[in-house]
Amino acid sequence: MADRKLFVASHAPFWHNGSGVSSRSFNMILAAMPAVIMGIMQFGASALGVVALSVSSAMLWELLMNRLMKRPVSIGDGNAAVIGLIFGMLLPSVMPWWAILTGTFIAIVVGKQIFGGIGCNPLNPSLVAVAILTLSWNSLLDFDEALLNFDPGFYMVYPLGALKHFGVSAISNYNIQDLIMGRQSGGIGSTFGLGLIIGGVYLIARGHIRWEISVSFLAGIFLTSWIFNIADPSKYTGPVFHVFTGYTLIGAFFLATEDSSSPVNFIPMLLYGFIGGIITILIRNIGAFADGTVFAILMMNIANPLLDRIKPRAMGKGIEYA
Amino acid sequence: MIKKPFFGWGSPRLKYPAIGGGEKEPVTEIPLPQKASILIDYPFEKITEMFLKKGDRVKTGQRIRLSEGGNDYFISTVTGTVEDISIYTGYMGRTYSAIHIEGVTEDQWDPTLSNAGDRLSTEICLKFFRRLPGIIDLERLVDPVVPLDAIVIKGIDEDLLVKTNQLVLLNNPEGLTKGVRYLKELTKAKRMIITVPPGLSSDAGNMDADVIKVKPVYPQALPKMIMKNVFKRTVPAGMTCEDMGVAFINAEAVVALADAIDNGVMPVDKNFTLIDKDGKSMNIRARIGTSFKDVFERLNIKTEHGDSIILGGPMRGRSVYMEDMPVNYNTDAIIIQHKDDITENVDIPCINCGECVRACPAGIQVNMLVRLLENGLYDEAAREYDLMSCIECGLCTYVCTARIPVFHYIMLGKAELAKQKSREVSNG
């Protein structure tokens, strides 16, 4: 019987559209590239070092956890690399190495692996890391303090910090073109607005992120800051400034859209994004932090399971045959 | 294999095959095999020597009883000697009996049917035509207590790549017209409907049936989708179309019925679509009972260790583990898949990307459903996350980024719930 011809039997369907976790991760990395490359060009080699260490250490933590938890090695799916990359994009270019290692440890181990790995994390792992670092070593993530001795050739005061501490009059130094083209202080991969938009549109077109979340998040930011602006223009700046500064664009396209911690139904996606945008502006305008994106999205991550209860009625549910 | 398009925000659009445009498609006839096997949906242990035993001579078209009441029978599709009777385990552990007939010679037709009187009577129909090519059980249609609201004749096949019924519509409109008339008389159904792909409607125009064009995008031809889109009646979760008074049958069965009633010859051949490893599609006509192996040999198709043989279409078919499987009454398609084309499932948990939710035509929250099913929480899956609303199209698995066998989990869940229910009933 040894030479008997055997056939592979599996369950239908016998076709697959060819998508996979690795290609999804690869596309995320690809989409992030314009912003990352621009960041490295602006902030120099130290930015490259931060991003490289962040990606590699995230993958190493993942490998270590795979070994410890006796699970199949999963760094090949690229998810750890994406988490590391996005974490690196949020950091200032002078982040010390130990803080990066701590951050990726928090992202991969605390943010992802202890919940069961990919798909099981209730919060965006990169944001968990940034939030904990912000609370623990605030000065490391304060861009004005961190980038104090940095002169890339443009106005290096963190825009949201200037707005927070000196009011609307302080932001007349910024022009919108500089903000879009990444000539502003901020995280390595979060300052180049145009690049982030290109990457985001690419991901939306390919179906790797859900457009509803990005669009409603930006709408939430825009509308809320506009209302504040109308209410008191001398205290609150207009929506365009908010859209192109801080973590807004990276948040809309790369952070809020993280698969596992965001909803999948239509109305919940809109609510998730929109409320996230509102909270971001509330924190920026009347809260304690200069940028509220991190905490706003984390808050919406927590609300996600509840929001996703709003689901369409399935075919044939709740009707009786008369 | 069809790949995801570059732009991928919508749900997949998989098109049904379209034939027509005037030219007739050739049909390859497979000659009579040396030996044949007939699969019957009758418990192996109940087959007694009184009615069927090794060494019995059987004739083509002969009706062979299986029990005293005479209600259980099968039709021999070849002339030969019964060599063996064995048990075959199929999908979800269901068992069938396989009757192996060897020494098949040229057909000697059993004359009982051609000598029978009024063949268009309920009695004769139930006595001979309970199984026709393309239909499993005529009993449920003929002479019901309450006449059916409608019978839908499927002129477009449910699954992708399959052209069997479209071909019947194209090649044999006369037979179909007659069959529709007979079926109406037998079933007293209030309405006859025939579903066609958009290009084929002219051929179906003269029939005593309403012609309905079905959008040729998968899964629009599935019965529950037709119920929803054509009848505007949604089938409640856990119920079948037949519970709602609508029966779906293949066009091929209607033609076979007309043929049998008119000519008194049992239909013993089956048409099906065969898709080769390179994706080439062929229309085949073979005797019921011919093994796949004989079909492949005749067509010069070489199968290798590690390939896959699929009975049915690519989305809803069932893979079989041996080549000795015979062509049966419900074999609408055979697909041979090269070992490199087989999609592999991997052990990654759901990443919550939401592709399945967008693809699901029944609006089920598949991302949550699969989490419950993976953990065996079938009751909760049915109660909270609409397991029973699933129309079994397989699109969720087709698009799954994590390549979870979602469809398999769903079918397992449904089978487990059915088992549980039957246990509850038997325990009172």
Interface residues (C-beta under 8 A of the other chain):
Chain A: K5 L6 F7 V8 A9 S10 H11 A12 P13 F14 W15 H16 N17 G18 S19 G20 V21 R24 P72 S74 D77 N79 G116 G117 I118 G119 C120 I204 A205 R206 G207 H208 R210 W211 D259 S260 S262 V264 N265 D308 K311 P312 R313 A314 M315 G316 K317 I319 E320 Y321
Chain B: M1 I2 K3 K4 F6 F7 G8 W9 G10 P12 K224 K228 T234 V235 P236 A237 G238 M239 D243 M244 T303 E304 H305 G306 D307 S308 I309 I310 G312 P314 M315 R316 G317 R318 S319 V320 Y321 M322 E323 I335 Q337 K339 I342 T343 N345 D347 I348 P349 C350 I351 N352 C353 G354 E355 V357 P361 A362 G363 I364 Q365 N367 M368 D386 M388 S389 I391 G394 L395 T397 Y398 V399 C400 T401 A402 R403 P405 F407 H408 M411
